[in-house]
Amino acid sequence: MKEYIKRFAEFYTANFTPKLAECLYKGYNLSKFKRDCLAGLTVAVISIPLAMALAIASGVGPDQGLYTAIIAGFFIALLGGSRYQIGGPTGAFVIVIFNVMQHYGYQGLAMCMLVAGIVLILAGYMKLGTYIKYIPYPVITGFTAGIGLLLISTQIKDLFGLKIENVPADFLPKWGAYLTHLDTFSVSSVSIAVLSFVIIFYIQLRRPKLPAYLLAVAVATVMVAVLGLNIDTIGNKFGGIPHFLPMPKIPEIDFNILFKVLPSGLTIAFLAGVESLLSATVVDGMSGDNHNSNAELIGEGVANIMSVLFMGVPATGAIARTAANYKANASSPMSGIMQSVFLLLFMLLLAPVATYIPLSCLSAVLIIIGYNMLGLEKMYKLIQGPKGDRYTLIVTLLLTVLVDLNTAISVGFIMASIIFMHRMSREMEIETDDPALVEKKYGGRDFSEILHNRGVVSMRISGPLFFGGVSNISKFFKNMREMPKVLILRMGYVPMVDASGANIIVEFVKKQRKNGIKIIFSNVKKQPRRVLHQAFEEEGIDYHTISTSSTFDNALKMARRYLKNMDDEEKNNQKKKLANAEQ
């Protein structure tokens, strides 16, 4: 029993231990804590305008963005698997949250987050974190760019101060409404937006170490307060932000709504998992550290569930803030915890000032975020690359913008999978040392070591032998015009065989054995050997009766022995015939 508990503890520690516990175990001192405090303050300064702006874009209040950054950021740092990860609301969720809020209100969003949190925790404990890396890059780039474009499109009204009562939810009608009401723009809103853009770009180019977004918001807020501009602000739009966190409250569960928002909850779980692990991977590349992907998913799940209790919105690891945390010389996840502490202090001390923050300034911030999400350079490289990647990117992007994110991810993933299988099937090659064995269009290669005149022919199969490529090998076998006495199937370059590939091989072997042809398998790898063994047994063929060799040289020796036995048998038969004739 003790040994079992010990093994379980080792297994749990290796796969699910939070990075904070690992850092504390290895040694944590006052010097590291000071570094984490400074890094946490730096990231908090960046997070303040982003949290409020993203919340407003999502259709909720700015205070809920701050709640999320505080609560979710705390638990992602506490339980996550990355040393530098900073959690909070991100642009990836904006469209999903907005759509849920439009149809089901915050109750629907709360159930979405509960679903997402549970799914993420289960995914972590099922050790699915390592599989996120298999999501095709064109799909990630496509839906991220689509979300960026949608995020930009949601900010035009506040950016120009347009007088539109109800903005359509769909992309094309939304832009139609913008163009129709373009003459209602506000000079004050446009002026503040332009000023915000200028400040952000100037600081990013000339003073990149300064918090560009926060300074832009600060200057715009001072101008609105001092000049008394007639412009939409957080105060006159949302009534400001509270001084403290709300009391935690368990949301009511309505199963009728739950089933309706289930797809959105799964989408949030997917986006949270992908973005958090991408963020952790990016900062690992910068720092040389290694994150624990399963612990990271568990931390993300708990953070989203806890965010629900405090009226927050979905959260995940934020790539830009995480990178800023590392560059600020953080030493452990304690910096993420301190970020939450500093954000809470901001709510306590500076909440009244936030009422003067103009929405057009926050729209400028969000448009820059959306533009960065577009990843134009990444898209350009993909478009210049293979056709399959290009089409997957374009289809995923268009479906994200014009239909919905669930459809985009599903179709994009299926497209990428089919294209991958097509490419892998083209990688499969069949080579024979006897060009006369098959029709000319299938090609061949001359292996001088094979003795054609003795009736021995080798056939080398290269590449994965799976259902996507079985038609090629099946066609090859059917077009063989004559068969030798011995056929050596060289499979050293076959990394894997699936059921379809095994079935083709088994049927071919059964047919040739009936014709008296000797089949020798050469250099069969572990996985193909196991699959073929099972396939032969299912057909009632003892795998041990199939000739196999570890190397091609051994296969040739087996072929020579087989031919010698055939020659000896033929000589004996001739002697018997002569003896019978003499009698």
Buried (B, 14 or more C-beta within 10 A) or exposed (E): EEEEEEEEEEEEEEBBBBBBBBBBEEEBEEEBBEBBBBBBBBBBBBBBBBBBBBBBBBBBBBBBBBBBBBBBBBBBBBBBBBBBBBBBBBBBBBBBBBBBBEEBEBBBBBBBBBBBBBBBBBBBBEEBBEEBEEBBEBBBBBBBBBBBBBBBBBBBBBBBBBEBEEBEEEBEEBEEBBEEBEEEBBEBBBBBBEBBBEBBEBBEEEEEEEBBBBBBBBBBBEBBBEEEBEBBBBBEBBEBBBEEBEEEEEBEEBEEBBEBBEBBBBBBBBBBBBBBBBBBBBBBEEBEBEBBBBBBBBBBBBBBBBBBBBBBBBBBBBBBBBBBBBBBEBBBBBBBBBBBBBBBEBBEEEBEBBBBBBBBBBBBBBBBBBBBBBBEEBBEEBBEEEEBBBBBBBBBBBBBBEBBBBEBBBBBBEBBBEBBBEEBBEEBBBBBBBEEBBEEEBEBEEBEEBBBEBBBBBBBBBBBBBBBBBEBBBEBBEEBEEBBBBBBBBBBBBBBBBEBBBBBBBBBBBEBBEEEBBBBBBBBBEBBBEBBBEBBEEEEBEBEEBBBBEEBEBBBEBBBEBBEEBEEEEEEEEEEEEEEEEE
